[in-house]
């Protein structure tokens, strides 16, 4: 008999939920992870610290209050790294305690160390002392996560040339910074450091940024970031980065040279699979270290599952959790519904962005007719109260059956607000439900009613002309 019914390698969001789900089914479960990484990348260098850092930036800079108290308003003049990380360290510590407690409460064995395959059912646990022991399991879940991808030609020193892991360990707030990559992580950090007063230059080889988002929302974000003195260099590629004492010089292939105190690379993620000895389990990973899975999160070896960032898109903590639960249920024959396609995307730029469903461009490309309803925060009493006059909510509505095809939000609370639209879409509701619904006043949620009325008024005009 194997030692465990399920062995999980990695304790991030996907690994945690797989382990706890299996334990709730009465199975013998173990989790393997480094003692300093309980909770995974999400807790230590990813989601939790970056979002906590963002809250500290917003609070200390007073950025969101400037519409109310003037553009010079600032809670603290000289913001240090210690000011920013104090809250982050507290939150990370508490979250690690919560995860340890959850695993212990569900009788999940937590082994400190790293794991590698010996054969498809056996994992060698290397403990911090260097001692190795073998653990056998009927099912194995790979939930090792990812690390920032680093170009081989660049020498990262964690001080002047950094990535999204080492940015949290900076000894001071740089006065200027080049951010290479205009993806989600790059734009989140660009927003934060720009709010702190750093002079930011974003270099992106593509023609634009965040191309999965609504065009109008991205234009609004660009406007806000440019207002914070962010410079964009789209269609540009970095040829070299020169290191100088406490500064850098970024040289672009076009010949442009950008001096800055620091350079941050945000050029994608690499799956943490190179030390797993996947071949001994009959598995392979692609060039990015990602593992291919089926709709049940099974790898090509049926009793081995993989969940979370290590399987690629969408690589979100929220979806990873659901993947972990679904994998555990499937492994032990427990009925589990398919993950809904309506997964909300949240991007914690300043201001934040969130959306669910399709964009205007996608609908146009698919030749799906739609009508637009918009609500702007400045029209809402709550928007005036909180000082957000730039936020907006956009509904994309089908003129045929009046269902919602997409919801896009930009501004304060966007990542919370989006779930109202997600619920209406998931239940097959129509824009008329939002028109007839009563929302608390004054709230930002009221934006749904305003946008719904805007859309239905447009639809009514079209119907009149059609008659």
RODO-2510 file (C-alpha; in nm, 4 decimals, decimal comma):
residues 467
     n   res          X          Y          Z
     1     x     0,0000     0,0000     0,0000
     2     x     0,1365     0,3464    -0,0874
     3     x     0,2136     0,5918     0,1921
     4     x    -0,0560     0,8325     0,0749
     5     x    -0,3654     0,8421    -0,1423
     6     x    -0,2509     1,1800    -0,2781
     7     x     0,0825     1,3585    -0,2683
     8     x     0,0897     1,7250    -0,3671
     9     x     0,4146     1,8922    -0,4737
    10     x     0,3746     2,2618    -0,3978
    11     x     0,1617     2,4457    -0,1420
    12     x     0,0385     2,7422    -0,3481
    13     x    -0,3329     2,8077    -0,4089
    14     x    -0,3773     2,5067    -0,6407
    15     x    -0,1820     2,2660    -0,4209
    16     x    -0,3575     2,3780    -0,1016
    17     x    -0,7052     2,3285    -0,2418
    18     x    -0,6199     1,9922    -0,3984
    19     x    -0,4821     1,8676    -0,0670
    20     x    -0,7705     1,9967     0,1435
    21     x    -1,0337     1,8688    -0,1020
    22     x    -0,8776     1,5211    -0,0952
    23     x    -0,8568     1,5313     0,2864
    24     x    -1,2247     1,6295     0,3086
    25     x    -1,2993     1,3132     0,1108
    26     x    -1,1313     1,1136     0,3860
    27     x    -0,8075     1,0425     0,1970
    28     x    -0,4519     1,0282     0,3293
    29     x    -0,2802     1,3383     0,1931
    30     x     0,0657     1,4952     0,2066
    31     x     0,2087     1,8218     0,0748
    32     x     0,5752     1,8825    -0,0038
    33     x     0,7211     2,2343    -0,0132
    34     x     1,0232     2,4310     0,1009
    35     x     0,9838     2,5550     0,4599
    36     x     1,0286     2,9169     0,3494
    37     x     0,7693     2,8839     0,0723
    38     x     0,4599     2,7509     0,2490
    39     x     0,1738     2,9113     0,0559
    40     x     0,3770     2,9156    -0,2633
    41     x     0,4822     3,2015    -0,4879
    42     x     0,1353     3,3543    -0,4488
    43     x     0,1949     3,4247    -0,0791
    44     x     0,5648     3,5116    -0,0822
    45     x     0,6507     3,6992    -0,4034
    46     x     0,3333     3,7116    -0,6131
    47     x    -0,0307     3,7940    -0,5535
    48     x    -0,0414     3,8706    -0,1807
    49     x     0,2729     4,0857    -0,1378
    50     x     0,2182     4,2816    -0,4597
    51     x    -0,1454     4,3589    -0,3771
    52     x    -0,0573     4,4486    -0,0173
    53     x     0,2190     4,6729    -0,1494
    54     x    -0,0350     4,8393    -0,3774
    55     x    -0,2632     4,9185    -0,0818
    56     x     0,0318     5,0655     0,1090
    57     x     0,1228     5,2820    -0,1923
    58     x    -0,2340     5,4104    -0,2302
    59     x    -0,2606     5,4890     0,1409
    60     x     0,0778     5,6558     0,1915
    61     x     0,0732     5,8601    -0,1304
    62     x    -0,2881     5,9710    -0,0855
    63     x    -0,3223     5,9290    -0,4627
    64     x    -0,6898     5,8357    -0,4628
    65     x    -0,7806     6,1354    -0,2449
    66     x    -0,6284     6,4033    -0,4659
    67     x    -0,9524     6,4778    -0,6485
    68     x    -1,0923     6,5757    -0,3081
    69     x    -0,7977     6,7462    -0,1376
    70     x    -0,5857     6,8741    -0,4265
    71     x    -0,3041     6,7405    -0,6409
    72     x    -0,0415     6,8151    -0,3746
    73     x    -0,2157     6,5992    -0,1127
    74     x     0,0146     6,3295     0,0281
    75     x    -0,0054     6,1402     0,3560
    76     x     0,3721     6,0948     0,3883
    77     x     0,6415     6,2913     0,2077
    78     x     0,9449     6,0621     0,2186
    79     x     0,8127     5,7102     0,1694
    80     x     1,0755     5,4442     0,2379
    81     x     1,0855     5,0757     0,1473
    82     x     1,0379     5,0013     0,5190
    83     x     0,7093     5,1952     0,5093
    84     x     0,5932     4,9831     0,2165
    85     x     0,7075     4,6417     0,3367
    86     x     0,5962     4,6606     0,6999
    87     x     0,2351     4,5841     0,6127
    88     x     0,3396     4,3316     0,3474
    89     x     0,5490     4,1280     0,5910
    90     x     0,2653     4,1272     0,8432
    91     x     0,0082     4,0054     0,5893
    92     x     0,2399     3,7369     0,4480
    93     x     0,3156     3,6077     0,7975
    94     x    -0,0528     3,5877     0,8863
    95     x    -0,1409     3,4133     0,5593
    96     x     0,1302     3,1496     0,6128
    97     x    -0,0125     3,0840     0,9615
    98     x    -0,3621     3,0474     0,8143
    99     x    -0,2430     2,7967     0,5520
   100     x    -0,0481     2,5894     0,8047
   101     x    -0,3545     2,5861     1,0294
   102     x    -0,5854     2,4777     0,7457
   103     x    -0,3565     2,1915     0,6442
   104     x    -0,3127     2,0793     1,0054
   105     x    -0,6849     2,1034     1,0801
   106     x    -0,7581     1,8782     0,7831
   107     x    -0,4864     1,6290     0,8855
   108     x    -0,2728     1,6975     0,5806
   109     x     0,0925     1,6024     0,6363
   110     x     0,3240     1,8922     0,5456
   111     x     0,6796     1,7900     0,4578
   112     x     0,9532     2,0561     0,4495
   113     x     1,1810     2,0138     0,1519
   114     x     1,1789     1,9652    -0,2242
   115     x     1,0425     1,6739    -0,4245
   116     x     1,1554     1,4929    -0,7393
   117     x     1,0169     1,1867    -0,9121
   118     x     1,1867     0,8508    -0,8743
   119     x     0,9116     0,6703    -1,0650
   120     x     0,5463     0,7503    -1,1488
   121     x     0,4281     0,6681    -0,7952
   122     x     0,7364     0,7628    -0,5906
   123     x     0,8718     1,1042    -0,4958
   124     x     1,2089     1,1562    -0,3274
   125     x     1,1802     1,4216    -0,0562
   126     x     1,5039     1,6120     0,0022
   127     x     1,4815     1,7709     0,3454
   128     x     1,6610     2,0913     0,4456
   129     x     1,9253     1,8811     0,6201
   130     x     2,0103     1,7177     0,2865
   131     x     1,8637     1,3837     0,3942
   132     x     1,6405     1,2089     0,1384
   133     x     1,3401     0,9875     0,2008
   134     x     1,0975     0,8235    -0,0383
   135     x     0,7227     0,8925    -0,0359
   136     x     0,4807     0,6816    -0,2393
   137     x     0,1301     0,7834    -0,3469
   138     x    -0,1592     0,6530    -0,5530
   139     x    -0,2083     0,9990    -0,7061
   140     x     0,0353     1,2893    -0,7435
   141     x    -0,0530     1,6544    -0,8048
   142     x     0,2150     1,8860    -0,9454
   143     x     0,1497     2,2415    -0,8237
   144     x     0,4988     2,3877    -0,8270
   145     x     0,4090     2,7245    -0,9801
   146     x     0,6433     2,9484    -1,1762
   147     x     0,9332     3,1915    -1,1444
   148     x     1,0045     3,5064    -1,3472
   149     x     1,1615     3,4290    -1,6860
   150     x     1,5094     3,5820    -1,7082
   151     x     1,6886     3,6529    -2,0379
   152     x     2,0255     3,4767    -2,0365
   153     x     2,2029     3,7871    -2,1656
   154     x     2,1099     3,9993    -1,8633
   155     x     2,2947     3,9914    -1,5309
   156     x     2,0386     4,0263    -1,2520
   157     x     2,1888     4,1601    -0,9294
   158     x     1,8713     4,2165    -0,7263
   159     x     1,9671     4,5824    -0,6797
   160     x     1,9786     4,7648    -1,0129
   161     x     1,8526     4,4872    -1,2434
   162     x     1,5587     4,3075    -1,0877
   163     x     1,2470     4,1002    -1,1600
   164     x     0,9083     4,0682    -0,9921
   165     x     1,0584     3,8461    -0,7186
   166     x     1,3494     4,0693    -0,6207
   167     x     1,1611     4,3992    -0,6585
   168     x     1,0151     4,3373    -0,3132
   169     x     1,3663     4,3376    -0,1636
   170     x     1,4815     4,6771    -0,2957
   171     x     1,6610     4,8840    -0,0322
   172     x     1,5063     5,2129    -0,1514
   173     x     1,2453     5,3506    -0,3876
   174     x     1,4277     5,4238    -0,7161
   175     x     1,3850     5,7727    -0,8555
   176     x     1,3691     5,6282    -1,2065
   177     x     1,3024     5,2825    -1,3471
   178     x     1,2761     5,1051    -1,6813
   179     x     1,0162     4,8272    -1,6871
   180     x     1,0672     4,5764    -1,9678
   181     x     0,7324     4,4173    -2,0563
   182     x     0,3843     4,5704    -2,0533
   183     x     0,1991     4,2614    -1,9345
   184     x    -0,0114     4,2371    -1,6196
   185     x     0,2776     4,2243    -1,3709
   186     x     0,4766     4,4937    -1,5501
   187     x     0,1850     4,7362    -1,5605
   188     x     0,0912     4,6725    -1,1978
   189     x     0,4429     4,7633    -1,0807
   190     x     0,4633     5,0536    -1,3271
   191     x     0,1487     5,1948    -1,1644
   192     x     0,2806     5,1506    -0,8119
   193     x     0,6231     5,3037    -0,8645
   194     x     0,4788     5,5888    -1,0714
   195     x     0,2418     5,6655    -0,7828
   196     x     0,5454     5,6757    -0,5524
   197     x     0,7007     5,9415    -0,7769
   198     x     0,9454     5,7248    -0,9721
   199     x     1,0003     5,8286    -1,3330
   200     x     0,8910     5,5162    -1,5223
   201     x     0,9665     5,4129    -1,8805
   202     x     0,7832     5,1047    -2,0085
   203     x     0,9473     4,9173    -2,2977
   204     x     0,7288     4,6686    -2,4864
   205     x     0,8075     4,4932    -2,8152
   206     x     0,4379     4,4655    -2,9026
   207     x     0,2364     4,7554    -3,0379
   208     x     0,0306     4,7930    -2,7214
   209     x    -0,0319     4,6635    -2,3716
   210     x    -0,2832     4,4337    -2,2037
   211     x    -0,4388     4,3403    -2,5361
   212     x    -0,6893     4,1095    -2,3676
   213     x    -0,8669     4,4153    -2,2221
   214     x    -1,1254     4,6546    -2,3615
   215     x    -0,9614     4,9197    -2,5828
   216     x    -1,1397     5,2098    -2,4099
   217     x    -1,0260     5,0851    -2,0699
   218     x    -0,6643     5,0593    -2,1857
   219     x    -0,6777     5,4106    -2,3297
   220     x    -0,8041     5,5346    -1,9916
   221     x    -0,5220     5,3534    -1,8106
   222     x    -0,2624     5,5021    -2,0473
   223     x    -0,4023     5,8483    -1,9817
   224     x    -0,3750     5,8033    -1,6050
   225     x    -0,0244     5,6612    -1,6199
   226     x     0,0968     5,9350    -1,8526
   227     x    -0,0482     6,1819    -1,6017
   228     x     0,1896     6,0188    -1,3496
   229     x     0,4799     6,0835    -1,5923
   230     x     0,5027     5,7283    -1,7294
   231     x     0,6652     5,7074    -2,0740
   232     x     0,5730     5,4240    -2,3113
   233     x     0,8077     5,2801    -2,5736
   234     x     0,5930     5,0373    -2,7740
   235     x     0,7363     4,8380    -3,0644
   236     x     1,0793     4,8532    -2,9026
   237     x     1,3163     4,5727    -2,7969
   238     x     1,5979     4,5914    -2,5418
   239     x     1,9372     4,5226    -2,7019
   240     x     2,1482     4,5532    -2,3858
   241     x     2,1507     4,6833    -2,0305
   242     x     2,4677     4,8442    -1,8989
   243     x     2,5290     4,8486    -1,5238
   244     x     2,6914     5,1509    -1,3649
   245     x     2,7393     5,2358    -0,9954
   246     x     2,3834     5,2656    -0,8588
   247     x     2,2402     5,3208    -1,2070
   248     x     2,1756     5,1541    -1,5422
   249     x     2,1644     5,2419    -1,9100
   250     x     1,9102     5,0547    -2,1208
   251     x     1,9965     5,0448    -2,4904
   252     x     1,7140     4,9701    -2,7340
   253     x     1,7588     4,8079    -3,0734
   254     x     1,6351     5,1323    -3,2288
   255     x     1,9372     5,3085    -3,0782
   256     x     1,7531     5,4887    -2,7986
   257     x     1,9288     5,4999    -2,4622
   258     x     1,7380     5,5254    -2,1340
   259     x     1,9238     5,6031    -1,8099
   260     x     1,7556     5,4885    -1,4896
   261     x     1,8418     5,3861    -1,1361
   262     x     1,6884     5,0399    -1,1893
   263     x     1,5602     4,8070    -1,4605
   264     x     1,2811     4,5606    -1,3887
   265     x     1,2182     4,2714    -1,6247
   266     x     0,8638     4,1426    -1,6514
   267     x     0,8971     3,9125    -1,9499
   268     x     0,6706     3,6214    -1,8651
   269     x     0,7021     3,3265    -1,6273
   270     x     0,8900     2,9952    -1,6309
   271     x     0,7377     2,6769    -1,4873
   272     x     0,9224     2,5331    -1,1862
   273     x     0,9656     2,1858    -1,3314
   274     x     1,3365     2,1598    -1,4109
   275     x     1,4218     1,9876    -1,0787
   276     x     1,1280     1,7448    -1,0733
   277     x     1,2945     1,4746    -1,2901
   278     x     0,9716     1,4548    -1,4900
   279     x     1,1164     1,1980    -1,7295
   280     x     1,1291     0,9405    -1,4491
   281     x     0,7515     0,9759    -1,4194
   282     x     0,7022     0,9564    -1,7956
   283     x     0,6305     1,3296    -1,8268
   284     x     0,7689     1,6217    -2,0268
   285     x     0,7440     2,0004    -2,0070
   286     x     0,7575     2,2583    -2,2851
   287     x     1,0291     2,5231    -2,3290
   288     x     0,8542     2,7424    -2,0717
   289     x     0,8482     2,4581    -1,8185
   290     x     0,4718     2,4106    -1,8527
   291     x     0,2941     2,0754    -1,8328
   292     x     0,0087     1,9810    -2,0648
   293     x    -0,3138     1,8546    -1,9043
   294     x    -0,6609     1,7466    -2,0182
   295     x    -0,9950     1,8919    -1,9104
   296     x    -0,9672     1,7078    -1,5771
   297     x    -0,6106     1,8381    -1,5161
   298     x    -0,4616     1,4933    -1,5801
   299     x    -0,1196     1,4795    -1,7393
   300     x    -0,0243     1,2176    -1,9995
   301     x     0,0262     0,9833    -1,7020
   302     x    -0,3353     0,9364    -1,5816
   303     x    -0,2728     0,9239    -1,2050
   304     x    -0,0558     1,2385    -1,2119
   305     x    -0,2327     1,5756    -1,2205
   306     x    -0,0992     1,9286    -1,2642
   307     x    -0,2707     2,2524    -1,1587
   308     x    -0,1998     2,6231    -1,1274
   309     x     0,0529     2,8398    -1,3064
   310     x     0,2628     2,5373    -1,4059
   311     x    -0,0004     2,4460    -1,6691
   312     x    -0,0098     2,7979    -1,8167
   313     x    -0,3054     3,0253    -1,8936
   314     x    -0,4879     3,1767    -1,7137
   315     x    -0,2306     3,1432    -1,4312
   316     x    -0,4456     3,3155    -1,1689
   317     x    -0,4676     3,2291    -0,7998
   318     x    -0,8477     3,2091    -0,8204
   319     x    -0,8533     2,9652    -1,1128
   320     x    -0,5667     2,7634    -0,9623
   321     x    -0,7729     2,7021    -0,6490
   322     x    -1,0621     2,5684    -0,8515
   323     x    -0,8293     2,3544    -1,0637
   324     x    -0,6852     2,1970    -0,7480
   325     x    -1,0271     2,1119    -0,6094
   326     x    -1,1456     1,9716    -0,9439
   327     x    -0,8318     1,7569    -0,9817
   328     x    -0,8737     1,6042    -0,6352
   329     x    -1,2409     1,5288    -0,6932
   330     x    -1,1709     1,3671    -1,0285
   331     x    -0,8866     1,1586    -0,8865
   332     x    -1,1186     0,9981    -0,6328
   333     x    -1,4280     0,9675    -0,8486
   334     x    -1,6184     1,2508    -0,6807
   335     x    -1,8667     1,4326    -0,9075
   336     x    -1,7392     1,7766    -1,0032
   337     x    -1,8866     2,0362    -1,2358
   338     x    -1,6789     2,1813    -1,5166
   339     x    -1,5215     2,5167    -1,4402
   340     x    -1,7397     2,7889    -1,5840
   341     x    -1,6006     2,9713    -1,8857
   342     x    -1,6994     3,3030    -1,7276
   343     x    -1,3822     3,3521    -1,5270
   344     x    -1,3283     3,7130    -1,4155
   345     x    -0,9922     3,8721    -1,4838
   346     x    -0,8589     4,1222    -1,2304
   347     x    -0,5613     4,3489    -1,2990
   348     x    -0,4386     4,5534    -1,0023
   349     x    -0,3036     4,8547    -1,1826
   350     x    -0,3822     5,2014    -1,0478
   351     x    -0,6744     5,2355    -1,1158
   352     x    -0,7632     4,8664    -1,1245
   353     x    -0,9213     4,6821    -1,4172
   354     x    -1,1548     4,3851    -1,4218
   355     x    -1,3657     4,2180    -1,6858
   356     x    -1,5649     3,9083    -1,7690
   357     x    -1,6864     3,7876    -2,1074
   358     x    -1,5858     3,9234    -2,4467
   359     x    -1,4555     4,2640    -2,5550
   360     x    -1,5983     4,4873    -2,8276
   361     x    -1,3147     4,3860    -3,0624
   362     x    -1,3768     4,0141    -3,0044
   363     x    -1,7498     4,0500    -3,0661
   364     x    -1,6865     4,2518    -3,3817
   365     x    -1,4398     3,9932    -3,5078
   366     x    -1,6916     3,7148    -3,4358
   367     x    -1,9636     3,9179    -3,6126
   368     x    -2,1807     3,9227    -3,3020
   369     x    -2,4046     4,2328    -3,2809
   370     x    -2,4013     4,4207    -2,9499
   371     x    -2,5052     4,7450    -2,7882
   372     x    -2,3068     4,9337    -2,5257
   373     x    -2,4241     5,0771    -2,1949
   374     x    -2,1839     5,2930    -1,9918
   375     x    -2,1884     5,4341    -1,6396
   376     x    -1,9218     5,6757    -1,5223
   377     x    -1,8281     5,7058    -1,1573
   378     x    -1,8511     6,0844    -1,1725
   379     x    -2,2285     6,0432    -1,2292
   380     x    -2,2645     5,8428    -0,9082
   381     x    -2,2913     5,9870    -0,5592
   382     x    -2,0473     5,7230    -0,4308
   383     x    -1,7996     5,8201    -0,7009
   384     x    -1,8084     6,1794    -0,5756
   385     x    -1,7802     6,0690    -0,2119
   386     x    -1,4660     5,8593    -0,2700
   387     x    -1,3135     6,1079    -0,5149
   388     x    -1,3018     5,8779    -0,8174
   389     x    -1,4292     6,0798    -1,1117
   390     x    -1,2560     5,8675    -1,3759
   391     x    -1,3932     5,5177    -1,3133
   392     x    -1,6409     5,3543    -1,5491
   393     x    -1,8482     5,0414    -1,6023
   394     x    -1,9326     4,9156    -1,9497
   395     x    -2,1973     4,6553    -2,0386
   396     x    -2,2026     4,4813    -2,3769
   397     x    -2,5574     4,3660    -2,4464
   398     x    -2,7022     4,1392    -2,7151
   399     x    -2,9835     4,3195    -2,9033
   400     x    -3,1329     3,9809    -2,9904
   401     x    -3,1967     3,8266    -2,6481
   402     x    -3,0759     4,1147    -2,4232
   403     x    -2,8222     3,8957    -2,2408
   404     x    -2,4868     4,0335    -2,1268
   405     x    -2,1979     3,9491    -2,3595
   406     x    -1,9289     4,1232    -2,1589
   407     x    -1,8752     4,3464    -1,8564
   408     x    -1,5727     4,5763    -1,8289
   409     x    -1,4864     4,7881    -1,5263
   410     x    -1,2128     5,0444    -1,4626
   411     x    -1,1641     5,2259    -1,1357
   412     x    -1,2007     5,1861    -0,7604
   413     x    -1,3374     4,8453    -0,6600
   414     x    -1,3431     4,7103    -1,0169
   415     x    -1,2273     4,3627    -0,9095
   416     x    -1,5128     4,3441    -0,6578
   417     x    -1,7825     4,4997    -0,8783
   418     x    -1,7227     4,2576    -1,1649
   419     x    -1,8782     3,9679    -0,9742
   420     x    -2,2254     4,1195    -1,0064
   421     x    -2,1986     4,1043    -1,3843
   422     x    -2,0393     3,7598    -1,3661
   423     x    -2,3351     3,6287    -1,1637
   424     x    -2,5948     3,7758    -1,4006
   425     x    -2,4121     3,6292    -1,7020
   426     x    -2,3630     3,2921    -1,5342
   427     x    -2,7338     3,2636    -1,4605
   428     x    -2,8331     3,3676    -1,8125
   429     x    -2,9838     3,6929    -1,6898
   430     x    -3,0653     3,9866    -1,9140
   431     x    -2,9986     4,3580    -1,8991
   432     x    -3,3622     4,3986    -1,7907
   433     x    -3,2807     4,2318    -1,4592
   434     x    -3,0287     4,5087    -1,3878
   435     x    -3,2791     4,7763    -1,4936
   436     x    -3,5395     4,6447    -1,2506
   437     x    -3,2998     4,5634    -0,9632
   438     x    -3,2690     4,7946    -0,6637
   439     x    -2,9116     4,8683    -0,5536
   440     x    -2,8036     5,0239    -0,2262
   441     x    -2,7525     5,3990    -0,2495
   442     x    -2,4958     5,5475    -0,2589
   443     x    -2,2799     5,2620    -0,3922
   444     x    -2,0589     5,1905    -0,6901
   445     x    -2,2795     4,8866    -0,7598
   446     x    -2,5448     5,1336    -0,8688
   447     x    -2,3320     5,1759    -1,1839
   448     x    -2,4894     4,8534    -1,3130
   449     x    -2,8345     5,0109    -1,3140
   450     x    -2,7102     5,3299    -1,4810
   451     x    -2,5237     5,1332    -1,7510
   452     x    -2,8217     4,9018    -1,8001
   453     x    -3,0571     5,1963    -1,8502
   454     x    -2,8106     5,3479    -2,0972
   455     x    -2,8019     5,0224    -2,2969
   456     x    -3,1791     4,9707    -2,2963
   457     x    -3,2390     5,3290    -2,4070
   458     x    -3,0122     5,2678    -2,7054
   459     x    -3,1877     4,9385    -2,7819
   460     x    -3,5245     5,1150    -2,7652
   461     x    -3,4107     5,3710    -3,0227
   462     x    -3,2975     5,0918    -3,2560
   463     x    -3,6318     4,9115    -3,2143
   464     x    -3,8235     5,2307    -3,2976
   465     x    -3,6259     5,2816    -3,6169
   466     x    -3,6721     4,9146    -3,7052
   467     x    -4,0473     4,9476    -3,6706
***
